[in-house]
Amino acid sequence: MITTTTPSVEGKSITAYHGIVVGEAILGANVFRDLFAGITDIIGGRSGAYEEELAKARTVALEEMQDRARDLGANAVVGVDLDYEVINNMLMVSASGTAVSLA
């Protein structure tokens, strides 16, 4: 399924709009990862544990959004927006866009 942040897909025309679709993922990082991330931040490195969690959450949110678009009969999602939040030591990623049919 074509998924893009742009409002259209070059070379394709939108033949139908199916509505807004959303996918969310909330993942927690365990205590040891939190501790290691804090140490990494102090010494100036990158936090691999958080990067892995972020990548997982983003993938889950995008896949859920695409599944909802498929359920509506769409073959693409345009205007995709990703939002990131931290809620009570948990990472939330939400993906939203417009489900469309392309010709």
URRASUL-V429577 format. One record per helix or strand. SS is the DSSP state (H for helix, E for strand). FROM is the first residue (numbers start at 1). TO is the last residue. Records with the same first field share a line. If there is no record, write none. Layout:
# URRASUL-V429577
SS->FROM-TO ; FROM-TO
This chain:
# URRASUL-V429577
E->2-3 ; 14-28 ; 76-87 ; 90-102
H->31-43 ; 48-71
